[in-house]
Amino acid sequence: MTIQRGRHFLQTPGPTNIPDRILNAMHRPAIDFASPEFHDLAIACFEDIKAVFQTKSDVFIYTASGHGAWEAALVNILSSGDRVLMPETGRFSLVWRNMTETLGIEVIETPNDWRSAIDPADVTRVLSEDKDHKIKAVLVVHTETATGVTSNIPSIRKAIDDAGHPALLVVDAIASLMTVELPMDKCGVDVVIAASQKGLMLPPGLSFTAVSAKALEVSEKNVMPREYWSWKSRLNSEPYRRFCGTAPEHLIFGLREALDMIKEEGMDAVFARHARIAEAVRKAVGVWVSEGPMEFNALVPEQRANSITCIRMPADTYANDIRTVCRDTFNVSLGGGLATLMGKTFRIGHMGDLNEPMIIGALGGIEATLQVLNVPHGKGGVMAAVDYLADTTTR
Ligand SMILES: *Cc1c(COP(=O)(O)O)cnc(C)c1O
């Protein structure tokens, strides 16, 4: 083993960099979960996290991965035998669909090429054909982390309204929250699903469902058996019940710090920083793909995500070699290809606690890797990113 010095660059699309401030906030002893100190801290987090979802509605916090929040959303608003629409986006819509079917819920899926956003016309068509309103919910992945594509939520809301359909709109924002605007109340989203280890800069271990009044009402009548995930038993009670057991205190200490950091920076500034860093990545990748076999996976430039960029390689070997050399030689960890994109793509995560020199460094490690592996590519990607960052800076 070679000894590595300096910082390792974690450019995976989750988990993401945890700021020292958050790590330090977590570095303390456990406390009495029944104490007024923890009670006040937890209640304030439940209140203050609403701003992150841009909602006045309740946010439920689970000690669970994003998969847990997926299941929580499903079992609270749906029962076995119900029917839903889940437009395909990629590997994450696929896994979520499988979970939904496992719960006995019937899924109608509109197909997708794993390179494009959800077509709102598909949503309108399926819902218009559903005359007797058998479809109870439309479940969409906002940013598909496997493909680097972000779908347009307001256009999907409009598609549901155009069909005059009462289905609930449920959005997996796990890879988009805090990286791109998603004002839940303004967009008319009924449930937003998120997790701690992506745009929120926290360790893995927490996930969230933000729930509209309409969805909460549906959940009250829903007969699906549930206990741990149940919104009802978590509502308006002391922290022990809100977490359905011992609270993940240290993650809550971290969450408190993350919410403070987001408030300090300002939501708009956080979105603008993500847009800027993402554009710098796209400038570099644009140069790399200008010669040779590499391509952006996302076909439509406007659909390219602000949180992750997925790059296609035609030869099976390259994508995995790039990840290995980049990680082990140049200290930059990247995401691999998922499901049918395995071996064909690699992914650069750019969400959370990230700034200009960090992304320039990461892009430098990737460009050096392309050179080491003799992957044909346009040269000067890093310089294009630097130029973009410099040209868009006023002083
Ligand atoms: C990461 C991710 C998930 C899964 O989250 P886990 O915490 O790994 O369960 C689900 N959906 C999307 C869009 C993601 O990016």
PDBQT file of the ligand as one rigid body, heavy atoms in Angstrom, charges set to zero:
ROOT
HETATM    1  C1  LIG A 401     -28.835   8.037  -3.381  1.00  0.00    +0.000 C 
HETATM    2  C2  LIG A 401     -30.202   7.954  -3.949  1.00  0.00    +0.000 A 
HETATM    3  C3  LIG A 401     -31.161   7.070  -3.453  1.00  0.00    +0.000 A 
HETATM    4  C4  LIG A 401     -30.862   6.056  -2.404  1.00  0.00    +0.000 C 
HETATM    5  O1  LIG A 401     -30.464   6.598  -1.201  1.00  0.00    +0.000 OA
HETATM    6  P1  LIG A 401     -29.871   5.590  -0.100  1.00  0.00    +0.000 P 
HETATM    7  O2  LIG A 401     -29.579   6.479   1.062  1.00  0.00    +0.000 OA
HETATM    8  O3  LIG A 401     -28.648   4.978  -0.694  1.00  0.00    +0.000 OA
HETATM    9  O4  LIG A 401     -30.914   4.591   0.185  1.00  0.00    +0.000 OA
HETATM   10  C5  LIG A 401     -32.420   7.109  -3.995  1.00  0.00    +0.000 A 
HETATM   11  N1  LIG A 401     -32.743   7.959  -4.991  1.00  0.00    +0.000 NA
HETATM   12  C6  LIG A 401     -31.835   8.815  -5.504  1.00  0.00    +0.000 A 
HETATM   13  C7  LIG A 401     -32.246   9.735  -6.604  1.00  0.00    +0.000 C 
HETATM   14  C8  LIG A 401     -30.537   8.837  -5.007  1.00  0.00    +0.000 A 
HETATM   15  O5  LIG A 401     -29.625   9.664  -5.526  1.00  0.00    +0.000 OA
ENDROOT
TORSDOF 0
